[in-house]
Amino acid sequence: MEWSDVRIFLAVARSQSLGGAARMLGISHPTVGRRLRALEAATGQTLFQRHNDGVVLTDAGEGVLKLAEDMETSAWAMQRRLAGESDHPEGVLRISAAEWFAAYVLPPVLQELVERYPRVTPELIAGTRLFDLSRREADLVFRVVPFAEADIVQRRLMRIGYAVYAAYDADDPASDGANTNLLLMDTSYYHYPDVVWLQQRLPKARIVFTTNSREMQARLCARGMGLAVLPQPIGEQVPGLRRVNLGEAPPSRDIWMGYHQDLRRMDRLRAMADIAGRLLGETSEQN
């Protein structure tokens, strides 16, 4: 039995359709169907029941699903272990960070990495998605919440201060926020302490805009659309913004850097982590 066929089996099981599995794996729909038929012929079992809306696992398929997942876990572990054995800082390094952190904090780190190690190619994935390090969706991750996953080496890298900002020519808000507009982060999927804090400080203010982008929040704030709480690296670098004193500072956030323990010896990862620690503020590693 080939691992590539098992990957197709898992993709079909997870997407519940051949087309979804094809998109997930980046291969053609006919290839998925052909390989799945070959797997069923090799095992002598029907693994999926076809219907108009897709496929569902048969009893035989359900019976081997956990074994296939264990096989996948071992395959990913092997890939991570081999990647961690590299002898020279070269190759692609997949880095994940929030858009604002990538744009306003990481550039000096990335610049030094590329200048010192020209054979390393950083691949930066900017966004709020939490990547699965065990599957090597990313090699090195920077984020504002600690890692709860097993086998992750993490470091509390730095603390980011936040502040309230307004456009240069905007008036200061009333003490209760009356007649004040707020530009907030969207809390539908993630918790933002600054949103709760600002609404408590200015209970009569009106929410006029929400977004999942700190960059958009800052740009609209600079255009005078309302107040925004921003990480200070953004607020101090976006033109047209000034700080607003509401009597106390918004809650700050810790930045955590993490990677899978199997990649401890990956030279390009260690190079990036060392530079980030030196330039941004290093603390001890934790498992």
N, C-alpha and C positions, 0 to 999 in steps of 0.2 A: 504494500500500500504506500503510495507516494504522499508526502506531506502537502504537496500542492493540491492534491485532490481533497485532502482533509480541510485545507483552508477554504476551498470552494464549498464544501459541506457546511462549514461553520458560517460562512457568509450568507448562504441561502437560508440557513436556520434563523439567523439574526434579522435578515431583511424580509423574510417570508415571501420572497419572489426571486425568480431568476434574474429579472432585469435589475432589481435592487442589488443583488450580489455582484452582477457585472459592473455596475457603477462603483460599488464599494472597492472592488479589486482592480478596477481599471482595465478590464478585459471585455471581450464582446459577449453579447447575450448567447449566440450559438455555442461559443466555447464553453460557457458555464453549463449549458444543457448537455453538451457532448461529454464533458468530464464527469458530470454528475451521473449520467447513464453508465459510463464506464466504471465508476465507483460502485454503483448498485450491482452491475454485472459481476464485478470482481468479488463482492461480498455475498452475492446471492440473496440480497435483501432489498426490499423497496423501502427507501429511507424517507421519502416524502409522498404525501397524498396531494395530487394536483387538483385544483378547483379554479373557478372562474376568476377569483380575486388574487390568486397566488398559490402558495403551497403551505402545508402544515406537516410537521413531523409525524411519522407513523410511530407505532410502539417500538419498532426496531430502531428507528432514528432517535427516539427519546432515550433508548437504552444505551446508545453509544455516544450521546452528546457530551456527557461529562468526561469520557475518555478522550474525545477529540479536543475538549478544552484543556485537559491536562497535557496533551501532546503539544498544543499551541503554547502553553506556558513554558514548557521545556524548550521549544524552538526559540522563543523570544529570549529566554535566559541564555541559551547558547550564543545567540547573536550579540547580546549585550556583553557577555564574557569575552568573546573574540574581539569586539570593538574596544573593550577595555585593555587589551593587550598591545595596543599600538605603541611603537617605539619612538616615533617622531611626531612633533606637532604639525600635522598636515591633514588635509581632508575637510569635509563639510562638518560644521558644528551647528546643530539645530538649537536655537535659543528662543524661548517663549517669554514674553513680557507684556504687560498692559501697554496700550498704545502710547499713553502719556509718558510712562517710564522709559519706553523705548526711544521716544523722540526727544525727551528733555533731560534724561539722566544718563542713559547708556552711551551716547555718542563718543565721549572721551575714552571710555573703556574699549569700545569696538575699534576706535582709531588706533589705540596703542596695540591692541591684539593684532591687527592687520599689518601695522608697521613693523612690529617685532617678529611676527610669524607669518610671512607672506604666503606660505603654503597652506595656511588655514583659511577656509572660506566660511565666514559666518552666514548662517541662513536664519534671518530673524522673522519670527511669526508674532506679529503684534495683534493683541486682542485680549478679550476677557475669558476665553474658553480655558478650562482647567485640563491640561493635557495629561495623558496616561504615560508616566515615565517608564513603567514596566514594559510597555509595548514600543518604546522608543519613538513615541509621537513627538517628543522633544528630548534633547540631551540635557539641557540646562534650563531651569525655569526660575524666573523672578516673579514673585507675587506678594500680595498683602495679607495672605492668610497662611498660617503654618501648614506643613504637610502632615496629614494624618495617615497616609498610605504606608504600608510596610516596606522595609528595605530602602528607604529614602534617606540619603545624607542631606541634612539641611543646616543652614546657617542663618541666624538673624543678622542680616547684613548691615542695616542702617535704619534710622527712624526718620520719617518724612513729616515735616510740619505742614499744617494746612492753615489757610487764612481766608478771610472774607474779602472779596474783590468787587469793585464797581468800575464803571468807565470814569475816566479822568474828570469829565464835566458833569457827572451825576451827583445829585444831592445825597447827603447822608440820610439813612432811614430814620423814621421815628422809633422811639424805644420799643414799641409793641409791633412795629412793622406795618402800621396802617399806611395804605397808599403805596406800598412797596411791592415790586415784582421779584419773584424768585426764579432762578434757573437751576434746576435740580437734576441729579443723576436718577435714572430709572431704577426703582427698587423692586421691580417685578421678579427679578431673578437673583439679585445680589443685595446684601445688606451694606448700606453706606452710613456709617456713624455720623458723617457730616450732614446728611440730609435730616436725620432726626434732630441733631443739635440745632441746626439753623431754624427749623420749624418751631422748636421750643423757644428759641430766643426771640423770634419774630412771629408770634402766633396769629397776628392779623394780616400778615403778608399774603399775597396771592401768587400761587404757582402758575406761571405762564408758559413754561416749557420744561420738558423732561427729555433726557437723552441717555444713551449708554456711552457717549464719547466725551471725555474731558476736553479734548481739543475743541469740539463744537460748543461746549459749555463756555469755555474761555472766550472764543471768538464772538459769540453772541453777547456775552457780558461786556466786552470791549466796545461793542456797538451801542451800548446803553440800554439793552433790553431788560436788564435787571441785575440783582445781586447774585453772586455765585461763591460757594466755598470751593477752593481749588487747592491741589497740592502746590506748595510754594515754588517748586521748580518750574511749573507752568505759569503761575501767576506773576512771577518775577521776569519771565522771558517773553510773554506775549505783549506786544505793544498796545498801549492805550488803557492799561489797567492800573488801578491804585488800590492799596489796602484800605479796608474800612474797619474801624475799631468798635466792636460791640461789647467791650468790657472784659471779655475773656477770649482765649484762643479756642478754635474748634479742636476736636480730638485729632491727635496725630495718628499715624499708622506705621507699623513695622514693615520692612521689606525683607522677605525671606528668599534665600537662594537655595535651590535643591536639585539633586540629581540622584539617579539610581546607584546604589552601592557597587553594582557590578562594573560601573564606569569609573571607579576611583582612579584607575591607572591610565585612563585615556588622556594622553598628553595635551591634546588641544583643549579638552575640557578643563584640565588642571590649570593650563595657562590662562584661560578666560576667568576662572574662579579666582586665581591669585591676583590678577590685575584688578578685577572688580573689588576684591577685598581690600587691596591697597589703596585704590582711588576713592572708594565709597565708604569704607569703614568695616573692618573685619572683626568677627567674633568666632568662638570655637564651634566646630562641627558637632552635630548631634544626629543620632540615628533614631 
